[in-house]
Amino acid sequence: MSSLGERIKALREKMGLTQDDLADALDMNRANISNYERGTITKIPSNILGKLADVLNTNADYLLGRIDDAAPKTYSIPSWASPKDIRDFKTILLEDGPIMFDGIPIEQEDRQKVLRVMEAMFWDIKEKNKKTYGRKKKEDE
């Protein structure tokens, strides 16, 4: 299995980007990209990891080596979702910590099942909140 740095470098090169290009897209220093690719920095903050995945047109699970398919993850996002809703949703799913049960990290296949359930729950709750609390806000105005 390839490392985080190797995956970043391979995707960057596949897209024809230099380290400077990628650093500019992420609004950071080229040295950070170099350190990621060389493995000097192996722990990337989740907000940077999400942006990195977006720029490289992949998903965080691929970059972290949890899955071997570099194709971007497509989520079922409802038409009523606001940009903030979508950011909140991605933040929940892109957390870089392991999903644990009984103190043991779950395997990739089970992780995907948990994420699918979380996705469904997130949108159901978000829609209910918009209907319930959104209506009250309008009535109060």
One Martini backbone bead per residue (centre of mass of N, CA, C, O) as a GRO file, in nm:
protein
  141
    1MET     BB    1   0.099   0.035   0.020
    2SER     BB    2   0.059   0.358  -0.002
    3SER     BB    3   0.128   0.658   0.096
    4LEU     BB    4   0.022   0.964   0.149
    5GLY     BB    5   0.250   1.106  -0.012
    6GLU     BB    6   0.232   0.927  -0.267
    7ARG     BB    7  -0.062   1.001  -0.334
    8ILE     BB    8  -0.032   1.299  -0.364
    9LYS     BB    9   0.185   1.299  -0.584
   10ALA     BB   10   0.036   1.131  -0.798
   11LEU     BB   11  -0.210   1.320  -0.827
   12ARG     BB   12  -0.063   1.578  -0.891
   13GLU     BB   13   0.080   1.472  -1.148
   14LYS     BB   14  -0.175   1.379  -1.300
   15MET     BB   15  -0.276   1.695  -1.300
   16GLY     BB   16  -0.016   1.885  -1.354
   17LEU     BB   17   0.106   1.966  -1.076
   18THR     BB   18   0.267   2.154  -0.869
   19GLN     BB   19   0.357   2.234  -0.560
   20ASP     BB   20   0.280   2.531  -0.598
   21ASP     BB   21  -0.006   2.488  -0.701
   22LEU     BB   22  -0.111   2.337  -0.452
   23ALA     BB   23  -0.042   2.550  -0.244
   24ASP     BB   24  -0.219   2.772  -0.365
   25ALA     BB   25  -0.492   2.614  -0.346
   26LEU     BB   26  -0.435   2.591  -0.012
   27ASP     BB   27  -0.295   2.834   0.115
   28MET     BB   28   0.025   2.755   0.113
   29ASN     BB   29   0.325   2.620   0.152
   30ARG     BB   30   0.540   2.427  -0.032
   31ALA     BB   31   0.678   2.282   0.207
   32ASN     BB   32   0.430   2.124   0.297
   33ILE     BB   33   0.403   1.949   0.047
   34SER     BB   34   0.680   1.823   0.063
   35ASN     BB   35   0.640   1.699   0.346
   36TYR     BB   36   0.405   1.518   0.271
   37GLU     BB   37   0.545   1.357   0.037
   38ARG     BB   38   0.799   1.264   0.224
   39GLY     BB   39   0.677   1.216   0.533
   40THR     BB   40   0.736   1.435   0.752
   41ILE     BB   41   0.425   1.476   0.728
   42THR     BB   42   0.147   1.263   0.854
   43LYS     BB   43  -0.035   1.487   0.999
   44ILE     BB   44  -0.336   1.606   0.882
   45PRO     BB   45  -0.558   1.821   0.897
   46SER     BB   46  -0.887   1.787   0.821
   47ASN     BB   47  -0.925   2.054   0.660
   48ILE     BB   48  -0.686   1.998   0.466
   49LEU     BB   49  -0.765   1.719   0.367
   50GLY     BB   50  -1.027   1.807   0.230
   51LYS     BB   51  -0.899   2.009   0.032
   52LEU     BB   52  -0.704   1.813  -0.097
   53ALA     BB   53  -0.917   1.623  -0.209
   54ASP     BB   54  -1.059   1.830  -0.385
   55VAL     BB   55  -0.818   1.918  -0.563
   56LEU     BB   56  -0.751   1.595  -0.633
   57ASN     BB   57  -1.017   1.441  -0.688
   58THR     BB   58  -1.097   1.302  -0.406
   59ASN     BB   59  -1.054   1.127  -0.098
   60ALA     BB   60  -0.958   1.084   0.223
   61ASP     BB   61  -0.949   0.773   0.230
   62TYR     BB   62  -0.739   0.748   0.010
   63LEU     BB   63  -0.510   0.917   0.131
   64LEU     BB   64  -0.512   0.727   0.405
   65GLY     BB   65  -0.554   0.414   0.296
   66ARG     BB   66  -0.855   0.290   0.329
   67ILE     BB   67  -0.860   0.307   0.017
   68ASP     BB   68  -0.803   0.225  -0.349
   69ASP     BB   69  -1.005   0.444  -0.453
   70ALA     BB   70  -0.969   0.766  -0.612
   71ALA     BB   71  -1.244   0.827  -0.635
   72PRO     BB   72  -1.479   1.028  -0.580
   73LYS     BB   73  -1.705   1.105  -0.343
   74THR     BB   74  -2.050   1.056  -0.364
   75TYR     BB   75  -2.318   1.236  -0.250
   76SER     BB   76  -2.641   1.259  -0.117
   77ILE     BB   77  -2.770   1.570  -0.192
   78PRO     BB   78  -2.998   1.775  -0.124
   79SER     BB   79  -3.154   2.046  -0.276
   80TRP     BB   80  -3.194   2.215   0.011
   81ALA     BB   81  -2.903   2.245   0.059
   82SER     BB   82  -2.672   2.427   0.195
   83PRO     BB   83  -2.350   2.515   0.210
   84LYS     BB   84  -2.337   2.468   0.519
   85ASP     BB   85  -2.452   2.182   0.519
   86ILE     BB   86  -2.225   2.060   0.346
   87ARG     BB   87  -1.992   2.129   0.533
   88ASP     BB   88  -2.096   1.976   0.778
   89PHE     BB   89  -2.105   1.701   0.645
   90LYS     BB   90  -1.804   1.678   0.565
   91THR     BB   91  -1.690   1.705   0.848
   92ILE     BB   92  -1.808   1.445   0.960
   93LEU     BB   93  -1.685   1.245   0.728
   94LEU     BB   94  -1.368   1.371   0.747
   95GLU     BB   95  -1.280   1.257   0.984
   96ASP     BB   96  -0.955   1.119   1.083
   97GLY     BB   97  -1.070   0.930   1.274
   98PRO     BB   98  -1.158   0.653   1.406
   99ILE     BB   99  -1.391   0.402   1.420
  100MET     BB  100  -1.534   0.289   1.728
  101PHE     BB  101  -1.562  -0.038   1.899
  102ASP     BB  102  -1.474  -0.125   2.198
  103GLY     BB  103  -1.185   0.021   2.126
  104ILE     BB  104  -1.210  -0.069   1.815
  105PRO     BB  105  -1.134  -0.052   1.506
  106ILE     BB  106  -1.293  -0.053   1.217
  107GLU     BB  107  -1.343  -0.173   0.929
  108GLN     BB  108  -1.389  -0.056   0.616
  109GLU     BB  109  -1.664  -0.183   0.553
  110ASP     BB  110  -1.796  -0.086   0.821
  111ARG     BB  111  -1.738   0.212   0.785
  112GLN     BB  112  -1.921   0.252   0.538
  113LYS     BB  113  -2.181   0.180   0.682
  114VAL     BB  114  -2.173   0.402   0.895
  115LEU     BB  115  -2.162   0.642   0.691
  116ARG     BB  116  -2.438   0.583   0.558
  117VAL     BB  117  -2.603   0.621   0.814
  118MET     BB  118  -2.505   0.907   0.881
  119GLU     BB  119  -2.606   1.036   0.624
  120ALA     BB  120  -2.907   0.981   0.665
  121MET     BB  121  -2.932   1.116   0.942
  122PHE     BB  122  -2.835   1.398   0.877
  123TRP     BB  123  -3.059   1.471   0.663
  124ASP     BB  124  -3.305   1.417   0.837
  125ILE     BB  125  -3.239   1.617   1.067
  126LYS     BB  126  -3.197   1.871   0.898
  127GLU     BB  127  -3.483   1.879   0.781
  128LYS     BB  128  -3.636   1.889   1.048
  129ASN     BB  129  -3.504   2.150   1.153
  130LYS     BB  130  -3.598   2.333   0.923
  131LYS     BB  131  -3.901   2.287   0.969
  132THR     BB  132  -3.916   2.356   1.272
  133TYR     BB  133  -3.713   2.611   1.314
  134GLY     BB  134  -3.762   2.773   1.056
  135ARG     BB  135  -4.061   2.837   1.110
  136LYS     BB  136  -4.024   2.990   1.378
  137LYS     BB  137  -3.849   3.216   1.273
  138LYS     BB  138  -4.061   3.330   1.076
  139GLU     BB  139  -4.287   3.377   1.292
  140ASP     BB  140  -4.110   3.576   1.477
  141GLU     BB  141  -4.074   3.814   1.250
   0.00000   0.00000   0.00000
